[in-house]
Amino acid sequence: MKDNVTVLKPCNFRKGQKIRIDGGKRGGDWEVIDVSETKISLKCPVSHREFTWDRFCYFVEEKENESWPAG
């Protein structure tokens, strides 16, 4: 028997990358300011606050010519 399976892959972040997290408590626009094997540091482009969290994002899609930060 075959089933539908959702496949998630960890996102390969790069310093300086502008990202948008769609949903969840960390949802919104962020700039990647540091990345390690286990942690990611993000900066809010509006408040300029910086946070370091365990890596939690998974790649879904990449958009070109997208307004950032969203307004």
N, C-alpha and C positions, 0 to 999 in steps of 0.2 A: 504494500500500500504506500502511496506517495502522499505527502502533505505539503501545504504551503509553508515556506520557511522565510522568515525575515533575517537577512544577513546584515550585521553591523560590523563596521571596521573602525578601529581607532583612527582619529584624524592625525595626519602628520603636519603639525603646526610649524610655522616658521616665524622667527622674530620679525616684527613689523607688519605682520599680516592683520588685515582688518576683517573681523568676523561678525556675524550676526547669529545669536543663539535664539532659536524660535521656541519660546515656551519655557516653562520651569522657573524656579526661583532666581536663576541667573540670566534670564532672558533679556535680550537687548543687544546693543552694539558695543563691541570691545576691540581694543588693539592688543595683540599679543606682544608682551614686552620681554618675556623670558620663557624658555621651555626646557624641561629636563625629562628623564625617563619616566618620572612619577609625578611631577608637578608642572603646573602652567600658571604664569603670572599674566594677568590681564589688567588693562587700564580703560576706564570709562572715558570716552571722548567728550562727554558733557561735563561731568563733575571732576574729572581728572583723578578720581580715586583709583588706587591700585589694590589688587587682591591676588593672593597666591592660593591656589586650591590643588587638590589631587586632580589628575587628569580625568575628565568626565565626558568629553564631547566625542561624538562620532560623526564622520563625514556623511552628508546627505547629498548636497549639490553645490556647485559653484556658479555664481551669476556674474556676468560682465555688465559694465555700464550701469551699475546699481548705485543709487544714492546712499551715502554713508556719512555720518550717522543718519538713520531714518528720521524724518521730520514731519 
